[in-house]
């Protein structure tokens, strides 16, 4: 999946971001002013590249997410909880975007269960892999820590304040790296489950070949 491959690029950039943060922290007490400015420029450059990566990756992920959620009826779910359009819209509504996308990801996982009978009325009660919970917690945590770190760095007027912001940014980078890795597994495993289930339904004559 293209979305999954793009997340690996995001992981590489996260490592780069953490590396530049570490360079600043190791150099802040001994580097010259000009050297610190150069490192700050590197931090800004990585941040810009990461922003572009997030935008492109977000588009790819949403395309996969909408397509995968749109498969639920074909996979035997008579009444999905949400319309397909929410697979995109849910991510852009404040407060709602903290809960609804995860609920839809849960539905993707449950509907892909190869052992589920078509039309099972209890499909929403099926278990969800802990991976999805970890992915969502890391995603939300990374976003929150990154926002706080950005504000701290932007408002810093002393070297100590800047160092505190950079330390928090390094923590955010670690959370984003973990979230991106978990995201690759969520995409791969959810897609695999749908493919296996679709194959079983075709073999049973319940889905067109």
Secondary structure per residue as TSV (DSSP state, phi and psi in degrees):
chain	resnum	aa	ss	phi	psi
A	1	X	-	360.0	134.1
A	2	X	H	-62.1	-38.8
A	3	X	H	-61.4	-40.4
A	4	X	H	-67.0	-42.1
A	5	X	H	-63.7	-38.0
A	6	X	H	-64.8	-33.1
A	7	X	H	-64.2	-30.2
A	8	X	H	-66.0	-34.6
A	9	X	H	-64.2	-40.3
A	10	X	H	-63.4	-35.7
A	11	X	H	-63.7	-44.2
A	12	X	H	-60.4	-42.8
A	13	X	H	-67.3	-34.2
A	14	X	H	-63.3	-41.2
A	15	X	H	-63.1	-42.1
A	16	X	H	-61.6	-42.9
A	17	X	H	-62.7	-43.8
A	18	X	H	-64.5	-36.4
A	19	X	H	-65.2	-42.1
A	20	X	H	-67.7	-38.3
A	21	X	H	-60.8	-43.4
A	22	X	H	-64.0	-38.9
A	23	X	H	-60.7	-42.9
A	24	X	H	-61.4	-48.7
A	25	X	H	-64.0	-35.5
A	26	X	H	-75.1	-25.5
A	27	X	H	-100.0	-16.2
A	28	X	T	-60.7	-29.4
A	29	X	T	-87.1	-13.7
A	30	X	T	-128.3	-16.7
A	31	X	S	-75.8	155.5
A	32	X	-	-75.2	168.5
A	33	X	H	-60.1	-43.6
A	34	X	H	-63.6	-37.7
A	35	X	H	-66.0	-40.0
A	36	X	H	-65.7	-37.2
A	37	X	H	-62.4	-40.5
A	38	X	H	-63.1	-41.6
A	39	X	H	-67.6	-39.3
A	40	X	H	-61.7	-38.1
A	41	X	H	-63.6	-37.8
A	42	X	H	-64.9	-40.9
A	43	X	H	-61.0	-44.0
A	44	X	H	-63.7	-40.4
A	45	X	H	-64.0	-46.2
A	46	X	H	-61.0	-40.1
A	47	X	H	-62.5	-40.5
A	48	X	H	-65.3	-45.5
A	49	X	H	-63.1	-39.1
A	50	X	H	-64.2	-39.3
A	51	X	H	-61.4	-45.7
A	52	X	H	-61.9	-41.6
A	53	X	H	-62.4	-41.8
A	54	X	H	-63.6	-41.6
A	55	X	H	-63.5	-48.4
A	56	X	H	-66.2	-45.5
A	57	X	H	-61.8	-36.9
A	58	X	H	-62.9	-40.4
A	59	X	H	-63.7	-45.1
A	60	X	H	-64.3	-41.5
A	61	X	H	-65.3	-44.1
A	62	X	H	-63.4	-36.0
A	63	X	H	-63.0	-43.9
A	64	X	H	-65.6	-44.9
A	65	X	H	-61.8	-44.4
A	66	X	H	-66.1	-43.3
A	67	X	H	-62.9	-43.5
A	68	X	H	-66.3	-41.0
A	69	X	H	-68.9	-30.6
A	70	X	T	-68.3	-12.7
A	71	X	T	-83.4	-8.4
A	72	X	T	-58.7	-43.3
A	73	X	T	-64.2	-42.5
A	74	X	T	-63.8	-26.3
A	75	X	T	-87.7	6.3
A	76	X	T	103.9	7.6
A	77	X	-	-89.3	110.0
A	78	X	S	-65.6	-40.2
A	79	X	S	-135.4	89.6
A	80	X	-	-58.7	150.4
A	81	X	S	-65.8	-30.1
A	82	X	S	-132.8	155.1
A	83	X	-	-74.1	156.3
A	84	X	T	-57.7	-35.1
A	85	X	T	-60.9	-25.9
A	86	X	H	-68.1	-18.3
A	87	X	H	-62.3	-21.5
A	88	X	H	-104.9	-49.4
A	89	X	H	-60.8	-32.7
A	90	X	T	-60.8	-25.2
A	91	X	T	-80.2	-12.0
A	92	X	S	-113.0	1.9
A	93	X	S	-101.1	117.6
A	94	X	T	-53.0	146.4
A	95	X	T	71.0	-53.3
A	96	X	G	-57.5	-36.8
A	97	X	G	-72.7	-1.8
A	98	X	G	-88.3	-14.9
A	99	X	T	-127.2	-50.3
A	100	X	H	-61.6	-43.8
A	101	X	H	-58.7	-36.9
A	102	X	H	-67.2	-39.1
A	103	X	H	-62.1	-38.5
A	104	X	H	-71.2	-35.0
A	105	X	H	-64.9	-38.6
A	106	X	H	-59.5	-42.7
A	107	X	H	-63.8	-38.8
A	108	X	H	-58.7	-44.9
A	109	X	H	-65.0	-46.7
A	110	X	H	-64.3	-43.7
A	111	X	H	-68.1	-17.8
A	112	X	T	-89.1	3.0
A	113	X	-	-61.7	114.9
A	114	X	T	-63.6	-19.7
A	115	X	T	-92.6	-5.0
A	116	X	-	-75.3	138.0
A	117	X	-	-77.9	140.3
A	118	X	T	-55.9	134.9
A	119	X	T	77.1	12.6
A	120	X	-	-58.3	117.6
A	121	X	T	-70.3	-16.3
A	122	X	T	-101.8	22.0
A	123	X	G	-62.5	-29.2
A	124	X	G	-71.6	-15.3
A	125	X	G	-92.7	-1.7
A	126	X	S	-66.0	149.6
A	127	X	-	-69.0	155.4
A	128	X	-	-118.5	139.3
A	129	X	-	-62.9	140.5
A	130	X	H	-55.1	-26.3
A	131	X	H	-51.6	-41.9
A	132	X	H	-66.0	-36.9
A	133	X	H	-67.4	-42.7
A	134	X	H	-63.7	-43.8
A	135	X	H	-58.0	-46.6
A	136	X	H	-68.7	-40.4
A	137	X	H	-64.0	-41.4
A	138	X	H	-67.6	-38.8
A	139	X	H	-63.0	-48.4
A	140	X	H	-66.7	-42.0
A	141	X	H	-63.3	-43.2
A	142	X	H	-62.0	-41.5
A	143	X	H	-64.9	-42.9
A	144	X	H	-67.1	-46.7
A	145	X	H	-66.0	-39.3
A	146	X	H	-62.5	-40.6
A	147	X	H	-64.5	-44.0
A	148	X	H	-64.9	-43.3
A	149	X	H	-62.0	-41.4
A	150	X	H	-61.3	-41.6
A	151	X	H	-66.2	-40.2
A	152	X	H	-64.3	-43.4
A	153	X	H	-66.6	-42.6
A	154	X	H	-65.6	-30.9
A	155	X	H	-94.9	-3.5
A	156	X	-	-64.5	132.3
A	157	X	-	-120.6	-5.0
A	158	X	S	-131.1	162.4
A	159	X	H	-64.0	-38.9
A	160	X	H	-62.9	-40.9
A	161	X	H	-66.2	-39.5
A	162	X	H	-63.8	-43.0
A	163	X	H	-61.9	-39.2
A	164	X	H	-63.4	-41.8
A	165	X	H	-65.1	-40.0
A	166	X	H	-66.2	-39.9
A	167	X	H	-60.3	-43.2
A	168	X	H	-67.4	-35.3
A	169	X	H	-64.4	-38.3
A	170	X	H	-62.1	-39.2
A	171	X	H	-64.4	-40.0
A	172	X	H	-63.2	-40.7
A	173	X	H	-60.0	-41.8
A	174	X	H	-63.3	-41.5
A	175	X	H	-65.0	-41.4
A	176	X	H	-64.5	-40.3
A	177	X	H	-60.3	-47.5
A	178	X	H	-64.1	-40.2
A	179	X	H	-65.2	-41.3
A	180	X	H	-64.9	-41.6
A	181	X	H	-63.7	-45.4
A	182	X	H	-61.0	-36.3
A	183	X	H	-62.7	-37.7
A	184	X	H	-61.8	-37.7
A	185	X	H	-73.5	-37.7
A	186	X	H	-60.6	-46.4
A	187	X	H	-63.4	-49.0
A	188	X	H	-63.6	-46.7
A	189	X	H	-73.0	-38.5
A	190	X	H	-63.9	-41.5
A	191	X	H	-65.2	-43.2
A	192	X	H	-62.2	-42.0
A	193	X	H	-63.0	-42.0
A	194	X	H	-63.6	-41.1
A	195	X	H	-66.1	-41.9
A	196	X	H	-65.5	-43.1
A	197	X	H	-64.2	-43.5
A	198	X	H	-61.0	-39.1
A	199	X	H	-62.9	-40.2
A	200	X	H	-66.0	-39.6
A	201	X	H	-67.3	-37.1
A	202	X	H	-65.0	-41.9
A	203	X	H	-64.0	-30.2
A	204	X	T	-87.2	0.8
A	205	X	T	75.3	17.5
A	206	X	S	-98.6	-2.1
A	207	X	S	-143.6	132.7
A	208	X	-	-56.3	145.0
A	209	X	-	-71.0	360.0
